[in-house]
Amino acid sequence: MFEKFGTVGRVSIATDRDTGEQRGFAFVEMSVNAEGERAIEVLSGKELNGRALTVNEGRPKADRGSAGGTRQNNRW
């Protein structure tokens, strides 16, 4: 679908870490920014398999802090 707009560098399909099932979204990296922008413009809102697509530029992952308990008296 995205190849119509230019060279696709990479595609990553998001999956649930526990079940391995697809989560319903993916990341598509285009080689040229203008090609990616054109894909966003044309594909956003289009229907695929009965569902409307939301196509936008990816945002950096939010910092979620440390992944652990709280530290008290130098112990975890």
N, C-alpha and C positions, 0 to 999 in steps of 0.2 A: 504494500500500500504506500509506503513512504518512498520507495525507489522511484516512483513517478516524478519526484521532486528533486532528486539528486542522489549522491552516493551516501549510503547508510554505512557508518563506521562500525557501530555496535548496537546490539539489542539485548536488553536484560529484562526478562519477564519475572516479576515479583511473585514469589511463592511463600506460602505459610511454612514457617520453620518446623512446626510440629507435624502437619499433615502432608506437606509437599505439594498441596494443591495450589493452583494459580489464584492470586488475590484479586485479579481483575484489572491490573494496570501493568504497564511496562515502561521502560526507559529506552528511547531511540536516540542515538547520537548520529547527527548528520555531519558530514565532513566540512561543509561550508555553511556558515551562519545564515546567509541569505536563503539558502535552500531550506533550512530548518524553519525559518520564519515563514516562508511560503507554504510549507506543509501545515504549519499551525493555522495559518489564515484559511486555507482551503478545507482542511479535514475537521477542524473543530466544529462540532454540532452535527457532523455527518453520521449516518446510521451504519452500524456494522453488526450483523447477526441480531438484529432487532433491538440494539442498544445504541443510544446517542453517544458519540465519542466526545470526550473532553480532552483537547490537545493543547498543552501549554508548555512554556519553558520550565525546565526543572529548577527547583530551588535547593540550596544547600541544606543538608540534613541538620536539624536543630541539635545543639549540644544538650544531651540528656544528663550530664553530670556523671559521677562515678556509679558503677554498677556494683554496689555492695551495701553492707549495713552501715550503721553510723559508728563513728569512732569515739569511744569514751575511755578515758584514762589509759591511752595508748594501747587499747585492746579493741579488737573487732567483734 
